[in-house]
């Protein structure tokens, strides 16, 4: 097993050096690995996402390696921006604002801001339990791809009592589709005393990286004030999306804004 890992490490180094020009023949020649053995290893590395292969049969560093390398940077930037935007939204509305993410089928808060006589910011990553029992968790679930949705279901089961008695995939899929169509998710406490709403925050890859949410006493989430909160939330989510893209290196967006 150790020998195989050493070979994989050597292969990755060659592929990185060749910059998308590494062929089976070139890797075999450079590392002196028999082509049949090397072919088996390369196929396994492709299946695991460690390598990619183009139409010219040249190998490149795969998405799994890129994700592992980018994950710490992405998390740091996301948490910094989350604290900024949650604080601004909380101060604007004088309500509790938070930013949440989904990781391995569970929901986590990465920023939580409450406004009373002063502003209290919690920017630590905090596990928050079932994703179904919150507006942000429902929205995050709605934007998971099929593989990650299966992960959510494996860890949490179907919503059941946590969300409108949903007890089968068909009913869940309908509800998730509604959320994506509306671009918002809502939650109401069983006792009717509090409500929450969440909006998506997109990353540079156009996927939902986080949600921005507001929790409100139910009596303040009515009529004109309800519409005001939703407008402010949507605007803040859009601004956070732009800021995240720019801070993460969104050169295309910068160029488009300059042209505009």
N, C-alpha and C positions, 0 to 999 in steps of 0.2 A: 504493500500500500504506500509506503514512504517513497519507494522508487517511482511509482506512478505520479505521486504528488510533485516530486522533483521534475519529472518530465513535463507535467502540466505547467509548472512554473517556468521552465526553460522555453516551452512553446509560446507562452504569453509574452515573454521577453522578446523573442524573435518577431512575433506578430506586431508588437508595439514598435520595434525598431524599423520594420519594413513598411509601416504605415499603409495598410490595406493592399500591399503588393506581395504578401507572403503566400506562396503556393505550397501544395503538398510536397512537390519535388524539392523546393527551396528549403523548407523546414527539415525535411528528411536529410538533405545533403548537409545542412549546417549542424544539425544535432546528431547526425549519424544514427538515426532511428529507422528501423526497417519500415518500408512504406505501408505494409499491411497492419503492423502494430500501430503505426502513427495514425493511419486512417481511422482505426477503431477509437483511439483516444480523441481525435478531432471531432468525430461524430458525437461522442459523449459530452465533450465540452460545448458543442453547439446546442445539444439538447438541454444542457444546464444553463444556457445563456451566457457562457463565458466567452464564446466566440461567435462571430457572424461570418457569413460567406456570401460573396456577391456573384453576379452572373458570369464573371470571368474566372470563377473558382479560386478567388483570392480570399484569404482569411483576414478578419479584422477583430478588434476587441469588441466583445459582445455587450449587450445592454445590462447584463447582471453585474459585470465589472464596473461599468459606468455608474450604475445606481449605487453600488457600494462606495465608490469614490466620492460621489456627489452628495450622498445622504447627510453627512455631518454639516456640510456647507449649507445645504438646503434647509436643514432644521434650524441652524443658527440665524440665517436671514429671515426665515419665516417667523421665528419667535420675536425677533426684534421688531419686525413690521407689525406683528399681531399686537404687541403691547402699545405701539404708537396709535394704531387705528381703534383699538378697543377703548383706549383712554379718550380719544377725541370724540367718539360716538357717545360714550357715557357722559362726558361733560356737556355735549350738545343736548342730549335728551334727559339728563338727570335720572337715568335708569341704569340698571346693571347690564353691562356689555361683556361679551366673552368671545374668544376665538377657540375653535375646537378642530381636532384632526382625527382621522381614523388610522389605526395602526394594528395590523394583525387581528382584525375583526373587533377591536375594542375602541371606544371613544376616549379621547383625552382632551382636557382643557390645556391650552398652552398660554392663555392670557385671560385674566378675569378682573374686571374693573368695576368697583362699586363706588357710588357717589352719594355721600351724605353731607356732612359739613366739610369733609375733606375727600380727596381722591385716594383710594387704596388700590394699588396695582399688584396682582399676583401673576408673575410671568414664568412660573415653574410648570413643568409638565405634570399634570395631575389626572390619574385614572378616574373616570366618572361612571363606570358601570354600564348597564344595558344601553345600547344606542337607540332603542325604540322609545324610551321614556323621556326623550328630550326633543326639542325642535331641531337642534343641530345634529343630533345623532340620526334622526330620520332623514335629514337632507343628505348627510354624508352617505348613508346607506343607499339612497336613491341614485347617487352618482358613482357607485362602485361598478367596475366591470364584472363580468360573470365570474371570473376566478376569485376576485376579492369578495364578491357577494356570497359565494359559497363558503368562504372563510368566516364571514359574519354569521351566516346561518349555522355553521358547524359549532361555533363558539357560543352563540346565543339562542339557537333554535328560532322558531317562528315567534312573532311578537305576542300573540295571544292577548292576555289581559293588559299588557303594556301599551297596546295600540289598537283600539277599535275591535278587539277580539279577532284579529287576523290570524287564521289557523291553517292557511294553505298558500302555496306559492302563487297561484293564480290571483288570489285576492291581494297578496303582497305586491306582485308585479303591477297590478292596476294602481295601487296607491303610490308606488314609486314613480310610475309614469306620470301621474297627476302632479307630483312634486316637481319633476323635471320640466313639465309643461309650464307650470306656474313660476318656477324659479324661486320658490319660497316653501318653507315647511313651518307648520304651526304645532303648538302643544298647549294643552290646558290641564291644569291640575284636577285631580278627582274631586276635590272639594270646591272647585270653581273659583278659588281665591287668587290664582295667579295664572298668567299665560306667557308664552314665549314665541318668538318668530326668528327664523334663521335664513340667511341668504348665502349663496356660494361665493367662494373666492377661488379664482382660477390661477393656475401657474402658467409659466411660459409655454408649457406643452399643451395648453388648452384643456387640461384636466383639472378637476376640483382638488385643490390641495388642502383647503380648510373651509370652515364656515364662520361667518360673523353673526352673532346672535344677540338678541335683547330679551331680557326677562322683565315682566311688568306686572304690577298688581292688576287684577282683572278690571277693576273699576276705572283704571286709567287707559285701558286698551279698548276704547269705544269711540265711535264717531270720528270727528275730525282729528282727534289726537291719535287714534289708531292709524289713520292714513298718513299723518305726519311721521309717526315712528317707522312705518313701512317705507316711506320715501327716503327718509334719512338712512335707514339700514341698507336699502338697495344702492344708494349713492356711495355710502361708505364701502360696501363690498366691491363696487366697480373701481373706486379709488385705490383700494387695497390691492386689487388685481393689477392695476397699472403700476403701482409702486413696486409690487413684488416682481413683475416682469422686468422693470427697469433696473432694480437692484440686483437681480439675478443675472443680468447681462442681456436684456432684450434689445439688441441693436436694431432689429427690424422695426420695432415699435418706435424707437427714437427717430429713425429715418422717416417713418410715416408721419410722425407728429411734426417734424421739421418741414416736410413737404407741404403739410396742411397749413 
